[in-house]
């Protein structure tokens, strides 16, 4: 079994690497035309913080509800 996986990986690796190289060709390395201002930076930081911390905060805020729902399902 390990030999089979090694064979598959050795044949798939060059194909996957070739695809990644073709995608990398469209990346621009020039500096930005204009600097982002403090308001734009604050909005971006706030949006990313909300996107990352929002769902986990929602779960923690409703943890007791989830516990109650789980105990009700185990009684049925």
Jmol script that loads the backbone (N, CA, C; Angstrom):
load data "model"
ATOM      1  N   UNK A   1       0.808  -1.204   0.000  1.00  0.00           N
ATOM      2  CA  UNK A   1       0.000   0.000   0.000  1.00  0.00           C
ATOM      3  C   UNK A   1       0.851   1.268   0.000  1.00  0.00           C
ATOM      4  N   UNK A   2       1.910   1.360   0.824  1.00  0.00           N
ATOM      5  CA  UNK A   2       2.732   2.567   0.761  1.00  0.00           C
ATOM      6  C   UNK A   2       3.387   2.759  -0.597  1.00  0.00           C
ATOM      7  N   UNK A   3       3.723   1.668  -1.269  1.00  0.00           N
ATOM      8  CA  UNK A   3       4.319   1.763  -2.595  1.00  0.00           C
ATOM      9  C   UNK A   3       3.347   2.361  -3.595  1.00  0.00           C
ATOM     10  N   UNK A   4       2.073   2.006  -3.479  1.00  0.00           N
ATOM     11  CA  UNK A   4       1.044   2.549  -4.366  1.00  0.00           C
ATOM     12  C   UNK A   4       0.881   4.044  -4.149  1.00  0.00           C
ATOM     13  N   UNK A   5       0.844   4.451  -2.898  1.00  0.00           N
ATOM     14  CA  UNK A   5       0.715   5.878  -2.590  1.00  0.00           C
ATOM     15  C   UNK A   5       1.931   6.661  -3.080  1.00  0.00           C
ATOM     16  N   UNK A   6       3.119   6.080  -2.925  1.00  0.00           N
ATOM     17  CA  UNK A   6       4.341   6.734  -3.382  1.00  0.00           C
ATOM     18  C   UNK A   6       4.314   6.906  -4.901  1.00  0.00           C
ATOM     19  N   UNK A   7       3.826   5.891  -5.624  1.00  0.00           N
ATOM     20  CA  UNK A   7       3.750   5.965  -7.085  1.00  0.00           C
ATOM     21  C   UNK A   7       2.766   7.047  -7.520  1.00  0.00           C
ATOM     22  N   UNK A   8       1.608   7.083  -6.879  1.00  0.00           N
ATOM     23  CA  UNK A   8       0.609   8.104  -7.209  1.00  0.00           C
ATOM     24  C   UNK A   8       1.153   9.490  -6.924  1.00  0.00           C
ATOM     25  N   UNK A   9       1.797   9.658  -5.777  1.00  0.00           N
ATOM     26  CA  UNK A   9       2.338  10.966  -5.412  1.00  0.00           C
ATOM     27  C   UNK A   9       3.448  11.398  -6.363  1.00  0.00           C
ATOM     28  N   UNK A  10       4.299  10.469  -6.769  1.00  0.00           N
ATOM     29  CA  UNK A  10       5.397  10.839  -7.666  1.00  0.00           C
ATOM     30  C   UNK A  10       4.897  11.209  -9.052  1.00  0.00           C
ATOM     31  N   UNK A  11       3.785  10.639  -9.473  1.00  0.00           N
ATOM     32  CA  UNK A  11       3.225  10.988 -10.782  1.00  0.00           C
ATOM     33  C   UNK A  11       2.373  12.250 -10.719  1.00  0.00           C
ATOM     34  N   UNK A  12       1.736  12.497  -9.586  1.00  0.00           N
ATOM     35  CA  UNK A  12       0.851  13.653  -9.467  1.00  0.00           C
ATOM     36  C   UNK A  12       1.619  14.929  -9.145  1.00  0.00           C
ATOM     37  N   UNK A  13       2.742  14.826  -8.476  1.00  0.00           N
ATOM     38  CA  UNK A  13       3.478  16.009  -8.042  1.00  0.00           C
ATOM     39  C   UNK A  13       3.909  16.909  -9.198  1.00  0.00           C
ATOM     40  N   UNK A  14       4.503  16.408 -10.270  1.00  0.00           N
ATOM     41  CA  UNK A  14       4.891  17.310 -11.370  1.00  0.00           C
ATOM     42  C   UNK A  14       3.697  18.000 -12.027  1.00  0.00           C
ATOM     43  N   UNK A  15       2.581  17.304 -12.119  1.00  0.00           N
ATOM     44  CA  UNK A  15       1.385  17.900 -12.716  1.00  0.00           C
ATOM     45  C   UNK A  15       0.881  19.043 -11.851  1.00  0.00           C
ATOM     46  N   UNK A  16       0.851  18.820 -10.554  1.00  0.00           N
ATOM     47  CA  UNK A  16       0.366  19.862  -9.645  1.00  0.00           C
ATOM     48  C   UNK A  16       1.321  21.046  -9.606  1.00  0.00           C
ATOM     49  N   UNK A  17       2.607  20.798  -9.655  1.00  0.00           N
ATOM     50  CA  UNK A  17       3.581  21.891  -9.644  1.00  0.00           C
ATOM     51  C   UNK A  17       3.498  22.709 -10.931  1.00  0.00           C
ATOM     52  N   UNK A  18       3.310  22.072 -12.047  1.00  0.00           N
ATOM     53  CA  UNK A  18       3.214  22.786 -13.318  1.00  0.00           C
ATOM     54  C   UNK A  18       2.015  23.706 -13.324  1.00  0.00           C
ATOM     55  N   UNK A  19       0.915  23.284 -12.729  1.00  0.00           N
ATOM     56  CA  UNK A  19      -0.294  24.113 -12.665  1.00  0.00           C
ATOM     57  C   UNK A  19      -0.060  25.329 -11.772  1.00  0.00           C
ATOM     58  N   UNK A  20       0.642  25.151 -10.674  1.00  0.00           N
ATOM     59  CA  UNK A  20       0.912  26.265  -9.761  1.00  0.00           C
ATOM     60  C   UNK A  20       1.810  27.305 -10.421  1.00  0.00           C
ATOM     61  N   UNK A  21       2.761  26.872 -11.230  1.00  0.00           N
ATOM     62  CA  UNK A  21       3.662  27.802 -11.897  1.00  0.00           C
ATOM     63  C   UNK A  21       2.896  28.642 -12.896  1.00  0.00           C
ATOM     64  N   UNK A  22       1.953  28.055 -13.630  1.00  0.00           N
ATOM     65  CA  UNK A  22       1.193  28.813 -14.615  1.00  0.00           C
ATOM     66  C   UNK A  22       0.302  29.850 -13.933  1.00  0.00           C
ATOM     67  N   UNK A  23      -0.183  29.583 -12.747  1.00  0.00           N
ATOM     68  CA  UNK A  23      -0.992  30.563 -12.031  1.00  0.00           C
ATOM     69  C   UNK A  23      -0.128  31.709 -11.515  1.00  0.00           C
ATOM     70  N   UNK A  24       1.091  31.424 -11.139  1.00  0.00           N
ATOM     71  CA  UNK A  24       1.972  32.428 -10.573  1.00  0.00           C
ATOM     72  C   UNK A  24       2.389  33.465 -11.616  1.00  0.00           C
ATOM     73  N   UNK A  25       2.290  33.132 -12.891  1.00  0.00           N
ATOM     74  CA  UNK A  25       2.739  34.017 -13.951  1.00  0.00           C
ATOM     75  C   UNK A  25       1.909  35.299 -14.040  1.00  0.00           C
ATOM     76  N   UNK A  26       0.690  35.311 -13.505  1.00  0.00           N
ATOM     77  CA  UNK A  26      -0.163  36.481 -13.624  1.00  0.00           C
ATOM     78  C   UNK A  26      -0.044  37.439 -12.425  1.00  0.00           C
ATOM     79  N   UNK A  27       0.867  37.204 -11.515  1.00  0.00           N
ATOM     80  CA  UNK A  27       1.031  38.064 -10.340  1.00  0.00           C
ATOM     81  C   UNK A  27       1.897  39.266 -10.710  1.00  0.00           C
ATOM     82  N   UNK A  28       1.435  40.450 -10.345  1.00  0.00           N
ATOM     83  CA  UNK A  28       2.197  41.663 -10.612  1.00  0.00           C
ATOM     84  C   UNK A  28       3.052  41.999  -9.401  1.00  0.00           C
ATOM     85  N   UNK A  29       4.258  42.474  -9.642  1.00  0.00           N
ATOM     86  CA  UNK A  29       5.160  42.796  -8.545  1.00  0.00           C
ATOM     87  C   UNK A  29       5.449  44.282  -8.458  1.00  0.00           C
ATOM     88  N   UNK A  30       4.657  45.082  -9.145  1.00  0.00           N
ATOM     89  CA  UNK A  30       4.853  46.526  -9.092  1.00  0.00           C
ATOM     90  C   UNK A  30       4.269  47.076  -7.796  1.00  0.00           C
ATOM     91  N   UNK A  31       4.809  48.167  -7.285  1.00  0.00           N
ATOM     92  CA  UNK A  31       4.222  48.774  -6.090  1.00  0.00           C
ATOM     93  C   UNK A  31       2.854  49.374  -6.412  1.00  0.00           C
ATOM     94  N   UNK A  32       2.082  49.625  -5.392  1.00  0.00           N
ATOM     95  CA  UNK A  32       0.749  50.181  -5.574  1.00  0.00           C
ATOM     96  C   UNK A  32       0.835  51.590  -6.155  1.00  0.00           C
ATOM     97  N   UNK A  33      -0.186  51.967  -6.927  1.00  0.00           N
ATOM     98  CA  UNK A  33      -0.188  53.299  -7.538  1.00  0.00           C
ATOM     99  C   UNK A  33      -0.417  54.387  -6.501  1.00  0.00           C
ATOM    100  N   UNK A  34      -1.207  54.087  -5.493  1.00  0.00           N
ATOM    101  CA  UNK A  34      -1.463  55.062  -4.436  1.00  0.00           C
ATOM    102  C   UNK A  34      -1.450  54.383  -3.077  1.00  0.00           C
ATOM    103  N   UNK A  35      -1.109  55.139  -2.056  1.00  0.00           N
ATOM    104  CA  UNK A  35      -1.059  54.570  -0.718  1.00  0.00           C
ATOM    105  C   UNK A  35      -2.466  54.505  -0.132  1.00  0.00           C
ATOM    106  N   UNK A  36      -2.709  53.484   0.676  1.00  0.00           N
ATOM    107  CA  UNK A  36      -3.978  53.347   1.371  1.00  0.00           C
ATOM    108  C   UNK A  36      -3.971  54.292   2.562  1.00  0.00           C
ATOM    109  N   UNK A  37      -5.044  55.041   2.707  1.00  0.00           N
ATOM    110  CA  UNK A  37      -5.141  55.996   3.799  1.00  0.00           C
ATOM    111  C   UNK A  37      -5.505  55.324   5.109  1.00  0.00           C
ATOM    112  N   UNK A  38      -5.511  56.097   6.190  1.00  0.00           N
ATOM    113  CA  UNK A  38      -5.834  55.519   7.495  1.00  0.00           C
ATOM    114  C   UNK A  38      -7.272  55.018   7.587  1.00  0.00           C
ATOM    115  N   UNK A  39      -8.209  55.690   6.908  1.00  0.00           N
ATOM    116  CA  UNK A  39      -9.608  55.244   6.951  1.00  0.00           C
ATOM    117  C   UNK A  39      -9.751  53.921   6.216  1.00  0.00           C
ATOM    118  N   UNK A  40      -9.113  53.799   5.062  1.00  0.00           N
ATOM    119  CA  UNK A  40      -9.169  52.548   4.311  1.00  0.00           C
ATOM    120  C   UNK A  40      -8.523  51.415   5.090  1.00  0.00           C
ATOM    121  N   UNK A  41      -7.424  51.718   5.752  1.00  0.00           N
ATOM    122  CA  UNK A  41      -6.752  50.693   6.557  1.00  0.00           C
ATOM    123  C   UNK A  41      -7.634  50.254   7.724  1.00  0.00           C
ATOM    124  N   UNK A  42      -8.299  51.203   8.376  1.00  0.00           N
ATOM    125  CA  UNK A  42      -9.172  50.873   9.506  1.00  0.00           C
ATOM    126  C   UNK A  42     -10.368  50.039   9.048  1.00  0.00           C
ATOM    127  N   UNK A  43     -10.941  50.391   7.902  1.00  0.00           N
ATOM    128  CA  UNK A  43     -12.077  49.622   7.387  1.00  0.00           C
ATOM    129  C   UNK A  43     -11.642  48.203   7.031  1.00  0.00           C
ATOM    130  N   UNK A  44     -10.502  48.070   6.383  1.00  0.00           N
ATOM    131  CA  UNK A  44      -9.996  46.744   6.032  1.00  0.00           C
ATOM    132  C   UNK A  44      -9.684  45.907   7.256  1.00  0.00           C
ATOM    133  N   UNK A  45      -9.034  46.503   8.241  1.00  0.00           N
ATOM    134  CA  UNK A  45      -8.707  45.779   9.464  1.00  0.00           C
ATOM    135  C   UNK A  45      -9.972  45.368  10.208  1.00  0.00           C
ATOM    136  N   UNK A  46     -10.950  46.273  10.248  1.00  0.00           N
ATOM    137  CA  UNK A  46     -12.216  45.947  10.911  1.00  0.00           C
ATOM    138  C   UNK A  46     -12.962  44.829  10.210  1.00  0.00           C
ATOM    139  N   UNK A  47     -12.960  44.851   8.873  1.00  0.00           N
ATOM    140  CA  UNK A  47     -13.653  43.806   8.116  1.00  0.00           C
ATOM    141  C   UNK A  47     -12.996  42.444   8.328  1.00  0.00           C
ATOM    142  N   UNK A  48     -11.671  42.412   8.289  1.00  0.00           N
ATOM    143  CA  UNK A  48     -10.988  41.139   8.518  1.00  0.00           C
ATOM    144  C   UNK A  48     -11.195  40.651   9.948  1.00  0.00           C
ATOM    145  N   UNK A  49     -11.154  41.548  10.914  1.00  0.00           N
ATOM    146  CA  UNK A  49     -11.374  41.148  12.304  1.00  0.00           C
ATOM    147  C   UNK A  49     -12.769  40.581  12.491  1.00  0.00           C
ATOM    148  N   UNK A  50     -13.759  41.238  11.897  1.00  0.00           N
ATOM    149  CA  UNK A  50     -15.137  40.766  12.000  1.00  0.00           C
ATOM    150  C   UNK A  50     -15.298  39.413  11.315  1.00  0.00           C
ATOM    151  N   UNK A  51     -14.672  39.244  10.160  1.00  0.00           N
ATOM    152  CA  UNK A  51     -14.787  37.982   9.428  1.00  0.00           C
ATOM    153  C   UNK A  51     -14.138  36.826  10.182  1.00  0.00           C
ATOM    154  N   UNK A  52     -13.062  37.110  10.903  1.00  0.00           N
ATOM    155  CA  UNK A  52     -12.354  36.039  11.615  1.00  0.00           C
ATOM    156  C   UNK A  52     -12.940  35.812  13.010  1.00  0.00           C
ATOM    157  N   UNK A  53     -13.178  36.889  13.742  1.00  0.00           N
ATOM    158  CA  UNK A  53     -13.622  36.754  15.129  1.00  0.00           C
ATOM    159  C   UNK A  53     -15.134  36.676  15.286  1.00  0.00           C
ATOM    160  N   UNK A  54     -15.884  37.116  14.286  1.00  0.00           N
ATOM    161  CA  UNK A  54     -17.345  37.125  14.394  1.00  0.00           C
ATOM    162  C   UNK A  54     -17.955  35.753  14.619  1.00  0.00           C
ATOM    163  N   UNK A  55     -17.657  34.771  13.763  1.00  0.00           N
ATOM    164  CA  UNK A  55     -18.256  33.449  13.962  1.00  0.00           C
ATOM    165  C   UNK A  55     -17.879  32.796  15.296  1.00  0.00           C
ATOM    166  N   UNK A  56     -16.633  32.930  15.696  1.00  0.00           N
ATOM    167  CA  UNK A  56     -16.242  32.321  16.973  1.00  0.00           C
ATOM    168  C   UNK A  56     -16.903  33.046  18.141  1.00  0.00           C
ATOM    169  N   UNK A  57     -17.055  34.352  18.034  1.00  0.00           N
ATOM    170  CA  UNK A  57     -17.767  35.094  19.082  1.00  0.00           C
ATOM    171  C   UNK A  57     -19.226  34.695  19.164  1.00  0.00           C
ATOM    172  N   UNK A  58     -19.838  34.467  18.014  1.00  0.00           N
ATOM    173  CA  UNK A  58     -21.241  34.028  17.983  1.00  0.00           C
ATOM    174  C   UNK A  58     -21.390  32.677  18.689  1.00  0.00           C
ATOM    175  N   UNK A  59     -20.490  31.762  18.401  1.00  0.00           N
ATOM    176  CA  UNK A  59     -20.557  30.440  19.018  1.00  0.00           C
ATOM    177  C   UNK A  59     -20.370  30.546  20.526  1.00  0.00           C
ATOM    178  N   UNK A  60     -19.384  31.346  20.957  1.00  0.00           N
ATOM    179  CA  UNK A  60     -19.155  31.489  22.393  1.00  0.00           C
ATOM    180  C   UNK A  60     -20.323  32.171  23.084  1.00  0.00           C
ATOM    181  N   UNK A  61     -20.964  33.133  22.420  1.00  0.00           N
ATOM    182  CA  UNK A  61     -22.101  33.822  23.026  1.00  0.00           C
ATOM    183  C   UNK A  61     -23.317  32.911  23.151  1.00  0.00           C
ATOM    184  N   UNK A  62     -23.437  31.924  22.271  1.00  0.00           N
ATOM    185  CA  UNK A  62     -24.592  31.021  22.287  1.00  0.00           C
ATOM    186  C   UNK A  62     -24.228  29.617  22.755  1.00  0.00           C
ATOM    187  N   UNK A  63     -23.146  29.483  23.465  1.00  0.00           N
ATOM    188  CA  UNK A  63     -22.676  28.175  23.906  1.00  0.00           C
ATOM    189  C   UNK A  63     -23.691  27.475  24.797  1.00  0.00           C
ATOM    190  N   UNK A  64     -24.330  28.212  25.689  1.00  0.00           N
ATOM    191  CA  UNK A  64     -25.318  27.615  26.575  1.00  0.00           C
ATOM    192  C   UNK A  64     -26.511  27.083  25.785  1.00  0.00           C
ATOM    193  N   UNK A  65     -26.911  27.793  24.737  1.00  0.00           N
ATOM    194  CA  UNK A  65     -28.016  27.318  23.898  1.00  0.00           C
ATOM    195  C   UNK A  65     -27.647  26.000  23.226  1.00  0.00           C
ATOM    196  N   UNK A  66     -26.402  25.909  22.740  1.00  0.00           N
ATOM    197  CA  UNK A  66     -25.965  24.673  22.112  1.00  0.00           C
ATOM    198  C   UNK A  66     -25.927  23.520  23.111  1.00  0.00           C
ATOM    199  N   UNK A  67     -25.506  23.804  24.335  1.00  0.00           N
ATOM    200  CA  UNK A  67     -25.466  22.758  25.359  1.00  0.00           C
ATOM    201  C   UNK A  67     -26.877  22.271  25.677  1.00  0.00           C
ATOM    202  N   UNK A  68     -27.837  23.197  25.787  1.00  0.00           N
ATOM    203  CA  UNK A  68     -29.219  22.821  26.082  1.00  0.00           C
ATOM    204  C   UNK A  68     -29.797  21.984  24.949  1.00  0.00           C
ATOM    205  N   UNK A  69     -29.538  22.381  23.726  1.00  0.00           N
ATOM    206  CA  UNK A  69     -30.061  21.656  22.570  1.00  0.00           C
ATOM    207  C   UNK A  69     -29.482  20.245  22.518  1.00  0.00           C
ATOM    208  N   UNK A  70     -28.208  20.112  22.863  1.00  0.00           N
ATOM    209  CA  UNK A  70     -27.572  18.802  22.840  1.00  0.00           C
ATOM    210  C   UNK A  70     -28.151  17.898  23.919  1.00  0.00           C
ATOM    211  N   UNK A  71     -28.418  18.449  25.110  1.00  0.00           N
ATOM    212  CA  UNK A  71     -28.965  17.624  26.187  1.00  0.00           C
ATOM    213  C   UNK A  71     -30.399  17.217  25.882  1.00  0.00           C
ATOM    214  N   UNK A  72     -31.170  18.048  25.182  1.00  0.00           N
ATOM    215  CA  UNK A  72     -32.515  17.689  24.797  1.00  0.00           C
ATOM    216  C   UNK A  72     -32.511  16.583  23.755  1.00  0.00           C
ATOM    217  N   UNK A  73     -31.577  16.603  22.840  1.00  0.00           N
ATOM    218  CA  UNK A  73     -31.504  15.573  21.821  1.00  0.00           C
ATOM    219  C   UNK A  73     -31.082  14.224  22.404  1.00  0.00           C
ATOM    220  N   UNK A  74     -30.256  14.242  23.427  1.00  0.00           N
ATOM    221  CA  UNK A  74     -29.821  12.992  24.033  1.00  0.00           C
ATOM    222  C   UNK A  74     -30.940  12.353  24.851  1.00  0.00           C
ATOM    223  N   UNK A  75     -31.935  13.127  25.288  1.00  0.00           N
ATOM    224  CA  UNK A  75     -33.053  12.578  26.059  1.00  0.00           C
ATOM    225  C   UNK A  75     -34.078  11.881  25.166  1.00  0.00           C
ATOM    226  N   UNK A  76     -34.104  12.253  23.901  1.00  0.00           N
ATOM    227  CA  UNK A  76     -35.118  11.689  22.991  1.00  0.00           C
ATOM    228  C   UNK A  76     -34.768  10.298  22.576  1.00  0.00           C
TER     229      UNK A  76
END
end "model"
wireframe off; spacefill off
backbone 0.3
color backbone group
